[in-house]
Amino acid sequence: MITREELLRVASLSKLEIDADDFEHFAEGINNVVELVEELNTVDTEGIEPTFHGNDLMDVYREDTPHLRGDTEQLLANAPEREGNFIKVPEMIESEEA
């Protein structure tokens, strides 16, 4: 069973705020997922070749070449903030103190 500290740490890492009233609801959901994974770990898969995809389709790749897709000013017109020809977004990486 997930502890309160573990849930709050995962929520913090995920940038989620969990109200005290919602703690039991989230803990129950996470515990259900953990129980399902534990149940899957009991299945005997000895001698079964791993499968990563259910069919034999192959990915079709195209050349990764840059090209303009329209007027830059028009594309950036609704951007809340911009820096030159780029949309400026908030920094999402935080360092943890050791």
C-alpha positions as a Markdown table, in Angstrom:
| # | Residue | x | y | z |
|---|---|---|---|---|
| 1 | Met | 0.0 | 0.0 | 0.0 |
| 2 | Ile | 1.3 | 3.4 | -0.9 |
| 3 | Thr | 2.1 | 5.7 | 2.0 |
| 4 | Arg | 1.1 | 9.3 | 2.4 |
| 5 | Glu | 4.7 | 10.4 | 2.0 |
| 6 | Glu | 5.2 | 8.4 | -1.2 |
| 7 | Leu | 2.0 | 9.7 | -2.7 |
| 8 | Leu | 2.9 | 13.3 | -1.9 |
| 9 | Arg | 6.4 | 12.8 | -3.4 |
| 10 | Val | 5.0 | 11.4 | -6.6 |
| 11 | Ala | 2.5 | 14.2 | -6.8 |
| 12 | Ser | 5.2 | 16.8 | -6.2 |
| 13 | Leu | 7.4 | 15.2 | -9.0 |
| 14 | Ser | 4.3 | 15.3 | -11.3 |
| 15 | Lys | 3.6 | 18.9 | -10.4 |
| 16 | Leu | 0.2 | 17.9 | -8.9 |
| 17 | Glu | -1.5 | 19.3 | -5.9 |
| 18 | Ile | -3.5 | 16.8 | -3.8 |
| 19 | Asp | -6.0 | 18.1 | -1.3 |
| 20 | Ala | -6.2 | 16.3 | 2.0 |
| 21 | Asp | -9.8 | 15.3 | 1.1 |
| 22 | Asp | -8.6 | 13.7 | -2.1 |
| 23 | Phe | -5.7 | 11.7 | -0.6 |
| 24 | Glu | -7.7 | 8.5 | 0.0 |
| 25 | His | -9.2 | 8.6 | -3.5 |
| 26 | Phe | -5.8 | 8.9 | -5.2 |
| 27 | Ala | -4.2 | 6.4 | -2.9 |
| 28 | Glu | -6.9 | 3.8 | -3.7 |
| 29 | Gly | -6.4 | 4.3 | -7.4 |
| 30 | Ile | -2.7 | 4.0 | -7.2 |
| 31 | Asn | -2.9 | 0.9 | -5.0 |
| 32 | Asn | -5.3 | -0.7 | -7.6 |
| 33 | Val | -2.8 | -0.2 | -10.3 |
| 34 | Val | 0.0 | -1.6 | -8.2 |
| 35 | Glu | -2.1 | -4.7 | -7.3 |
| 36 | Leu | -2.8 | -5.2 | -11.0 |
| 37 | Val | 0.9 | -5.1 | -11.9 |
| 38 | Glu | 1.6 | -7.5 | -9.0 |
| 39 | Glu | -1.1 | -9.9 | -10.3 |
| 40 | Leu | 0.5 | -9.7 | -13.8 |
| 41 | Asn | 3.9 | -10.6 | -12.3 |
| 42 | Thr | 2.4 | -13.9 | -11.1 |
| 43 | Val | 1.6 | -15.1 | -14.7 |
| 44 | Asp | 4.0 | -17.9 | -15.9 |
| 45 | Thr | 5.7 | -16.6 | -19.0 |
| 46 | Glu | 8.4 | -19.2 | -19.2 |
| 47 | Gly | 9.2 | -20.0 | -22.8 |
| 48 | Ile | 7.0 | -17.3 | -24.2 |
| 49 | Glu | 8.8 | -15.0 | -26.6 |
| 50 | Pro | 8.4 | -11.3 | -25.8 |
| 51 | Thr | 6.0 | -9.3 | -28.1 |
| 52 | Phe | 6.3 | -5.6 | -28.5 |
| 53 | His | 3.5 | -5.1 | -31.0 |
| 54 | Gly | 0.4 | -7.1 | -31.9 |
| 55 | Asn | 1.0 | -7.1 | -35.7 |
| 56 | Asp | 3.7 | -7.1 | -38.3 |
| 57 | Leu | 3.3 | -3.5 | -39.5 |
| 58 | Met | 6.5 | -1.6 | -39.9 |
| 59 | Asp | 6.9 | 2.1 | -39.2 |
| 60 | Val | 7.2 | 4.3 | -42.2 |
| 61 | Tyr | 9.7 | 7.1 | -41.7 |
| 62 | Arg | 10.0 | 10.2 | -43.7 |
| 63 | Glu | 13.1 | 12.4 | -44.1 |
| 64 | Asp | 13.3 | 14.8 | -41.2 |
| 65 | Thr | 13.8 | 18.0 | -43.0 |
| 66 | Pro | 12.7 | 21.5 | -41.8 |
| 67 | His | 10.2 | 23.4 | -43.9 |
| 68 | Leu | 8.0 | 26.4 | -43.3 |
| 69 | Arg | 4.3 | 25.7 | -42.6 |
| 70 | Gly | 2.9 | 29.2 | -42.9 |
| 71 | Asp | 3.5 | 32.8 | -41.9 |
| 72 | Thr | 5.6 | 33.0 | -38.7 |
| 73 | Glu | 3.8 | 36.1 | -37.5 |
| 74 | Gln | 0.4 | 34.5 | -38.0 |
| 75 | Leu | 1.5 | 31.4 | -36.2 |
| 76 | Leu | 2.9 | 33.3 | -33.2 |
| 77 | Ala | 0.0 | 35.8 | -33.0 |
| 78 | Asn | -1.8 | 33.9 | -30.2 |
| 79 | Ala | 1.4 | 33.0 | -28.3 |
| 80 | Pro | 1.2 | 34.4 | -24.7 |
| 81 | Glu | 4.9 | 35.2 | -24.8 |
| 82 | Arg | 7.5 | 35.0 | -27.5 |
| 83 | Glu | 11.2 | 35.5 | -27.9 |
| 84 | Gly | 12.1 | 36.3 | -31.4 |
| 85 | Asn | 10.4 | 33.7 | -33.7 |
| 86 | Phe | 9.9 | 31.2 | -30.8 |
| 87 | Ile | 7.1 | 30.7 | -28.2 |
| 88 | Lys | 8.5 | 31.3 | -24.8 |
| 89 | Val | 7.4 | 28.7 | -22.2 |
| 90 | Pro | 8.0 | 28.5 | -18.5 |
| 91 | Glu | 11.0 | 26.5 | -17.2 |
| 92 | Met | 9.9 | 23.1 | -16.2 |
| 93 | Ile | 13.0 | 21.5 | -14.8 |
| 94 | Glu | 13.8 | 22.0 | -11.1 |
| 95 | Ser | 16.8 | 20.7 | -9.3 |
| 96 | Glu | 16.3 | 18.7 | -6.1 |
| 97 | Glu | 18.4 | 19.6 | -3.1 |
| 98 | Ala | 20.6 | 16.7 | -2.0 |
